[in-house]
């Protein structure tokens, strides 16, 4: 993208320009950051532009379900808006979650919890069950990172929809312009579903910054144009990806890749020591990275020169490397069954029967949401009737050697 002039508007309805916001505590300084403990605090931050250079810390899990009905159905207003003010502060999520955040603004650009950032720091943020929709530059955590923004140890899960530059965590990571600082994303994760037309990736749609020690388990749907990847849709002239991986499922037309949809062959762009699961992504090619079979993704020696002492970990029960900071060690890959079903979620009948058709014999295990093994399962070639009568209503996972299914018992 070309350089943009930033215009600060002094009087805009619904935004507090001149006065500091009222939060659960703190004064916005580095030693005493504003405390974000509930949805009202988060809304206050969104609406108080004068605080966009301040320090914030989240002190409790936040239920953002009420955002579904906010602003005439448009949901939450992103923090940081081009033409108003960019977020240039520090937000420490403190490992707390923001649950059920909804943003539905299909005609607007720069959509996410943070819309547009400027030399900010976003760390330890966890978004779960987010529903985010915008036009261009759409991500669960941020629509666009600009001018030295640093994202660290953050996680997003949800359904992310847009047109161009759409990512599970970040929509677009901008290049350093006019000697500005490079944007960085480190030790971060994305999961869920990404849907868009072009430049769509599990972690980010477009990368002109530095991605290091990240991974994605996102399902990426590229609707009708080009450049979709399990981790990055397109890696630009100054983009680098290092020691990262993807076990995302990717489908679409045009250029698609298990790790990278398209990579610019420029001196400033690079893909190093990064991998994708060929079985899970459904793709054997990528513009960078090394494709591995699912079995190889479980072996530490596959990941040459990765730091398994301080950053990564892998054990016998894990299907890919995860980050040591993760509190939820049972993050699973919920994939679309490739032979021959198409839906990511399967529902039982009223009699709690699950009907699955398979083209091959498969052995698997049923897990609950906490990752506890509940029952072995055997699929035979042809139609299978699985009785789940002993299971209470809820969500479960069926894991097979090359895929996982999400099952809702009714």
C-alpha positions in Angstrom: 0.0 0.0 0.0 1.1 3.5 -0.6 1.9 6.0 2.2 -1.2 7.5 3.8 -1.7 10.9 5.3 -3.2 10.6 8.8 -6.0 13.2 9.5 -7.2 13.8 13.0 -10.8 14.9 13.2 -11.5 17.1 16.2 -15.3 16.6 16.5 -16.9 13.4 15.7 -20.1 12.0 17.2 -19.9 9.0 19.5 -16.1 9.5 20.0 -14.5 11.2 23.0 -11.7 13.2 21.6 -10.7 15.7 24.3 -11.1 13.8 27.6 -9.6 10.6 29.1 -11.9 7.6 29.5 -13.2 6.1 32.7 -12.0 2.6 33.3 -11.9 0.1 36.1 -8.6 1.5 37.4 -5.2 2.9 36.4 -4.1 6.2 34.9 -2.9 5.0 31.5 0.8 5.2 32.3 3.4 2.4 31.9 3.6 1.8 35.6 -0.2 2.1 36.2 -2.0 1.1 33.0 -5.7 1.6 32.5 -7.5 -1.6 33.7 -9.9 -3.3 31.2 -12.0 -5.7 33.3 -15.4 -5.8 31.4 -17.0 -5.0 28.1 -17.9 -1.5 29.2 -14.1 -0.8 29.7 -13.4 -2.2 26.2 -16.1 0.0 24.7 -14.8 3.0 26.6 -11.3 2.4 25.0 -12.9 2.1 21.5 -14.7 5.4 21.9 -12.0 7.4 23.7 -9.6 8.5 21.0 -7.6 10.6 23.4 -6.5 7.4 25.1 -5.1 5.8 22.0 -1.5 6.5 23.1 -1.9 5.0 26.6 -1.1 1.8 28.3 -3.8 -0.8 29.1 -4.0 -4.2 30.9 -6.9 -6.6 30.8 -7.6 -7.9 34.3 -10.4 -10.4 33.8 -12.0 -12.5 31.1 -14.6 -10.5 29.1 -17.9 -11.8 27.8 -18.5 -9.7 24.6 -21.7 -11.4 23.6 -23.6 -8.1 23.9 -21.6 -6.8 20.9 -23.9 -8.8 18.6 -26.7 -6.3 19.0 -24.6 -3.1 19.3 -24.7 -0.2 16.9 -27.7 -1.4 15.0 -26.3 -4.8 14.4 -22.8 -3.6 13.3 -21.3 -4.8 16.5 -18.1 -3.5 18.2 -16.3 -0.4 16.8 -12.7 -1.3 16.1 -10.0 0.5 18.2 -8.1 2.7 15.8 -9.6 4.2 12.7 -7.9 5.7 9.6 -9.0 9.3 9.3 -9.8 9.5 13.0 -6.9 8.2 15.1 -4.7 5.1 15.0 -4.1 3.0 18.1 -0.5 3.8 19.2 -0.7 2.5 22.7 0.1 -0.8 24.5 -2.6 -3.3 25.2 -1.6 -6.3 27.4 -4.3 -8.9 27.4 -2.6 -10.5 30.4 -3.6 -14.0 29.2 -7.3 -13.2 29.8 -9.9 -14.0 27.1 -12.3 -11.8 25.1 -15.2 -14.2 24.2 -17.9 -13.9 21.6 -16.8 -10.5 20.1 -18.9 -9.6 17.1 -18.1 -7.0 14.3 -20.3 -7.0 11.3 -19.3 -4.1 9.0 -19.1 -5.7 5.4 -18.7 -2.3 3.7 -15.9 -1.0 5.9 -12.1 -1.5 5.7 -9.6 -2.0 8.6 -11.7 -4.3 10.8 -10.8 -6.2 13.9 -10.6 -5.7 17.6 -7.9 -3.1 16.6 -8.7 -1.6 13.3 -5.5 0.3 12.4 -2.4 0.5 14.6 0.7 2.8 14.6 3.8 1.6 16.5 1.7 -0.1 19.1 2.2 -3.2 21.1 -0.5 -5.9 21.3 0.5 -8.8 23.6 -1.0 -11.7 25.5 -4.4 -11.2 23.9 -6.8 -14.1 23.5 -9.9 -13.9 21.3 -12.3 -16.8 21.4 -15.4 -17.5 19.3 -15.0 -14.2 17.5 -17.3 -13.3 14.5 -15.6 -10.6 12.4 -16.8 -9.3 9.0 -15.5 -6.4 7.0 -14.6 -5.4 3.5 -10.8 -5.2 3.1 -8.1 -5.6 5.7 -9.9 -7.8 8.1 -8.5 -9.9 11.0 -9.7 -11.0 14.4 -7.0 -9.1 16.4 -6.2 -6.3 13.9 -7.2 -5.2 10.4 -3.8 -3.7 9.7 -0.4 -3.3 11.4 1.5 -0.2 10.5 4.8 1.5 11.5 6.5 -0.8 13.9 3.5 -2.5 15.6 4.6 -5.6 17.7 2.2 -8.5 18.3 3.4 -11.0 20.8 1.9 -14.2 22.3 -1.6 -13.7 21.1 -4.3 -16.1 19.9 -7.5 -15.8 17.9 -10.3 -18.2 17.2 -13.4 -17.5 15.2 -15.0 -16.9 11.8 -13.3 -14.1 9.8 -15.0 -12.8 6.6 -13.9 -10.1 4.1 -13.0 -9.4 0.5 -9.2 -8.8 0.2 -6.4 -9.0 2.8 -8.2 -11.2 5.3 -6.4 -13.2 8.0 -7.3 -15.3 11.0 -5.3 -13.0 13.3 -4.2 -10.0 11.2 -5.6 -8.8 7.9 -2.5 -7.0 6.6 1.0 -6.5 7.9 2.4 -3.3 6.2 6.0 -2.7 5.0 8.3 -0.3 6.7 7.9 3.0 4.8 10.2 6.0 4.9 12.6 4.3 7.3 9.8 3.4 9.7 10.1 0.3 11.9 9.2 -3.1 10.6 6.0 -4.7 12.0 6.5 -8.0 13.8 4.3 -10.9 14.9 5.9 -13.5 17.2 4.7 -16.6 19.1 1.1 -16.2 18.0 -1.6 -18.5 16.9 -4.8 -18.4 14.8 -7.6 -21.0 14.6 -11.1 -21.0 13.1 -12.2 -20.1 9.6 -11.1 -17.4 7.1 -13.3 -16.6 4.1 -12.4 -14.1 1.4 -11.8 -13.4 -2.3 -8.1 -12.7 -2.5 -5.0 -12.4 -0.2 -6.4 -14.7 2.5 -4.3 -16.6 5.0 -4.7 -18.6 8.2 -2.6 -16.1 10.2 -2.5 -13.0 7.9 -3.8 -12.2 4.4 -0.7 -10.1 3.3 2.7 -10.0 5.0 5.3 -7.3 4.5 6.6 -7.6 8.0 8.3 -10.3 10.1 6.5 -13.4 11.3 8.4 -15.7 13.6 7.5 -18.7 15.7 3.8 -18.7 14.8 1.3 -21.2 13.5 -2.2 -21.6 12.2 -4.8 -24.3 12.3 -7.3 -22.3 10.3 -9.6 -23.4 7.5 -9.0 -21.0 4.6 -11.7 -20.6 1.9 -10.6 -18.5 -1.1 -13.8 -17.8 -2.9 -13.1 -16.7 -6.5 -9.8 -14.9 -7.0 -6.2 -15.7 -5.9 -3.5 -16.0 -3.2 -4.6 -18.1 -0.3 -2.3 -19.8 2.1 -2.4 -21.9 5.3 -0.3 -19.3 7.1 0.0 -16.3 4.7 -2.0 -15.4 1.6 0.7 -13.4 0.0 4.2 -12.7 1.3 5.3 -9.3 0.0 8.6 -7.6 -1.0 9.7 -7.1 2.6 7.9 -10.0 4.2 9.7 -12.7 6.1 8.4 -15.9 7.7 10.7 -17.9 10.0 10.2 -21.0 12.1 6.5 -21.2 11.6 4.0 -23.8 10.5 0.5 -24.5 9.2 -1.9 -27.4 9.6 -4.7 -25.4 8.0 -7.1 -26.7 5.4 -6.9 -24.5 2.3 -9.2 -24.6 -0.7 -10.0 -22.2 -3.5 -9.1 -21.1 -7.0 -6.0 -19.4 -8.3 -2.8 -19.5 -6.4 -3.1 -21.5 -3.2 -0.4 -22.9 -1.0 -0.1 -25.1 2.1 2.0 -22.4 3.9 2.2 -19.4 1.5 -0.3 -18.6 -1.3 2.3 -16.5 -3.2 5.7 -15.2 -2.4 7.4 -12.2 -4.1 10.8 -13.2 -5.4 12.6 -10.1 -4.0 15.8 -9.8 -1.9 13.8 -8.5 1.0 11.3 -11.5 1.2 12.1 -14.8 2.7 10.6 -18.1 4.0 13.0 -20.0 6.2 12.7 -23.1 8.4 8.9 -23.2 8.0 6.6 -26.1 7.2 3.1 -27.2 6.4 1.1 -30.4 6.8 0.4 -31.7 3.3 -2.2 -34.1 4.5 -4.2 -31.6 6.6 -3.9 -28.6 4.2 -4.9 -30.8 1.2 -2.0 -29.2 -0.8 1.3 -30.5 -1.8 2.7 -27.2 -3.0 3.5 -23.8 -1.5 5.4 -20.7 -2.5 7.9 -21.4 0.2 8.3 -23.7 3.1 8.6 -27.5 3.2 5.6 -29.8 3.0 5.5 -32.7 5.5 3.3 -35.7 6.0 1.1 -35.6 9.2 3.4 -38.2 10.8 6.5 -36.1 10.2 4.8 -33.1 11.8 4.8 -35.0 15.1 8.5 -35.5 15.1 10.8 -32.9 16.8 13.7 -33.6 14.4 11.6 -32.4 11.4 11.8 -28.8 12.7 15.5 -28.0 12.1 17.0 -25.4 14.4 13.7 -24.7 16.2 14.0 -23.7 19.9 12.3 -26.5 21.9 13.9 -25.4 25.1 12.2 -21.9 25.4 9.6 -21.5 22.6 8.2 -24.7 21.2 7.1 -28.0 22.6 5.9 -31.3 21.2 4.9 -34.6 22.8 3.7 -38.0 21.8 0.0 -37.0 22.1 0.4 -33.8 19.9 0.1 -33.8 16.2 2.2 -30.7 15.6 4.5 -28.3 17.6 2.7 -25.9 19.9 4.0 -22.9 21.9 5.1 -23.3 25.4 3.1 -20.3 26.7 -0.2 -21.8 25.6 -2.6 -22.4 28.5 -4.8 -24.6 26.3 -2.5 -27.5 25.3 -5.4 -29.4 23.7 -5.9 -27.1 20.7 -7.1 -29.3 18.0 -7.3 -29.1 14.2 -10.9 -29.1 13.2 -10.8 -29.9 9.5 -13.3 -30.5 6.8 -13.4 -34.2 6.1 -11.9 -34.6 2.6 -13.3 -38.0 1.8 -16.0 -37.3 0.8 -17.9 -34.9 3.2 -17.7 -31.1 3.0 -19.0 -29.8 6.3 -16.7 -29.0 9.2 -19.4 -29.8 11.8 -21.5 -33.0 12.0 -24.8 -33.3 13.9 -26.2 -36.4 15.4 -29.8 -37.5 14.6 -32.5 -37.2 17.3 -31.6 -40.8 18.3 -27.9 -39.6 18.8 -26.8 -41.5 15.7 -23.9 -40.1 13.7 -23.9 -41.2 10.0 -20.6 -41.0 8.2 -19.5 -42.3 4.8 -15.9 -43.2 4.2 -14.0 -44.3 1.2 -11.4 -46.1 3.3 -11.1 -47.9 6.7 -10.1 -45.5 9.5 -9.4 -45.9 13.2 -9.9 -42.8 15.4 -10.6 -41.5 18.9 -13.4 -39.4 20.3 -12.3 -36.5 22.6 -14.2 -33.9 24.6 -13.4 -30.2 24.5 -10.8 -30.6 27.3 -8.9 -33.1 25.1 -9.8 -36.2 27.2 -10.0 -39.4 25.2 -13.4 -40.9 25.6 -13.8 -43.8 23.1 -12.1 -45.5 20.2 -13.9 -45.6 16.9 -13.5 -47.6 13.7 -14.8 -46.5 10.3 -15.2 -49.0 7.6 -15.3 -48.4 3.9 -18.9 -47.4 3.1 -21.7 -46.1 5.4 -21.1 -46.1 9.1 -23.7 -45.7 11.9 -22.1 -44.5 15.2 -24.2 -44.7 18.3 -23.4 -41.8 20.7 -26.3 -42.5 23.1 -24.0 -42.5 26.1 -22.7 -39.0 25.4 -24.4 -36.0 26.9 -25.4 -33.1 24.6 -22.4 -31.0 23.6 -19.4 -30.7 21.3 -16.8 -33.5 20.7 -14.0 -34.2 18.3 -13.2 -37.3 16.3 -9.6 -37.5 15.4 -8.3 -39.8 12.6 -4.7 -40.1 11.3 -5.2 -37.4 8.6 -8.2 -35.4 9.7 -10.4 -34.3 12.6 -14.2 -33.9 12.8 -16.2 -31.6 15.0 -19.4 -33.4 16.2 -22.4 -31.9 17.9 -24.4 -34.3 20.0 -28.0 -33.1 20.3 
